[in-house]
Amino acid sequence: MKVWRWVEMPVVSGSEEEVRRALLRQASVVRAFPGCLFLRLFCAEGPTFYSLSLWESVEALEEYRRSEAFRQFWKQMRLHFRGAPRAVNLTRVEEEDEQSGESAYL
């Protein structure tokens, strides 16, 4: 089953540009990782950054989270957090119409 991953990353004021550059560099790594289907990055006042990614399965997401690329990136990012990041795994609340293949929202 596909899984969405939403991550909220509150960062120290003044580090926004460095964090933005680091996220953009890591985005290409994540998008190329086996099982990643989608990734978007967002920012909001606070300053807070967000990522939304779609994975083929929880197992694919966990494989990325066990990777050296993930460990090194988060080791670097922790220096810029002003609070604990929050992450949530999400599944879509919809059913697929078996005949048409189109999604029907609940």
C-alpha positions in Angstrom: 0.0 0.0 0.0 1.3 3.5 -0.9 2.1 5.8 2.0 2.5 9.6 2.1 5.0 11.1 4.5 4.5 14.6 5.9 7.4 16.1 7.8 7.4 19.4 9.7 10.8 20.9 10.4 10.9 24.1 12.6 14.3 25.8 12.1 16.2 28.5 13.9 15.6 32.0 12.5 18.5 33.0 10.3 19.2 29.6 9.0 16.5 29.5 6.4 18.7 29.9 3.4 21.1 27.2 4.5 18.3 24.8 5.2 16.6 25.6 1.9 19.7 24.8 0.0 20.3 21.5 2.0 16.7 20.4 1.4 17.0 21.1 -2.3 20.2 19.0 -2.5 18.6 16.2 -0.6 15.5 16.3 -2.7 17.3 14.9 -5.7 18.7 12.0 -3.5 15.2 11.2 -2.2 13.5 11.4 -5.6 16.1 8.9 -7.0 15.7 6.5 -4.1 14.0 3.2 -5.0 10.3 3.4 -4.0 10.0 7.2 -3.9 7.2 8.3 -6.2 6.8 11.9 -5.4 8.4 14.7 -3.2 7.5 18.3 -2.7 9.1 20.9 -0.3 7.2 23.8 1.3 8.0 26.6 3.7 5.9 28.7 6.1 6.5 31.6 8.5 8.0 30.6 11.8 10.4 29.7 10.0 9.2 26.1 9.3 9.9 23.8 6.3 7.8 20.8 5.3 8.2 17.9 3.0 5.5 15.7 1.5 6.6 12.5 -0.1 4.8 9.5 -1.6 6.3 6.0 -1.3 5.4 2.7 -2.9 5.1 1.2 0.6 6.0 1.7 4.2 8.9 -0.8 3.6 10.3 1.5 0.9 10.1 4.5 3.2 11.7 2.6 6.0 14.5 1.5 3.7 15.3 5.1 2.9 15.2 6.0 6.6 17.8 3.3 7.3 20.1 4.6 4.5 23.4 6.3 5.0 22.1 9.3 2.9 19.2 9.8 5.3 21.4 9.5 8.4 24.0 12.0 7.2 21.3 14.5 6.1 19.5 14.4 9.4 22.7 14.7 11.3 23.4 17.9 9.4 19.8 19.2 9.7 19.6 18.7 13.5 22.0 21.6 14.0 19.3 24.0 12.5 16.2 22.8 14.3 14.6 25.1 16.9 12.3 22.3 18.0 11.7 18.6 17.3 10.6 17.8 13.8 7.3 16.0 13.5 6.5 13.3 10.9 3.3 11.5 10.0 2.6 8.6 7.7 -0.7 9.1 5.8 -2.8 6.9 3.6 -5.4 8.3 1.2 -9.1 8.0 2.2 -10.4 7.0 -1.2 -11.3 3.9 -3.2 -10.4 3.1 -6.7 -13.2 2.2 -9.1 -12.1 -1.2 -10.4 -13.7 -0.8 -13.8 -12.6 2.7 -14.7 -9.4 2.8 -12.6 -10.5 6.3 -11.4 -10.4 7.3 -7.8 -13.7 8.0 -6.0 -13.3 10.2 -2.9 -15.1 9.2 0.3 
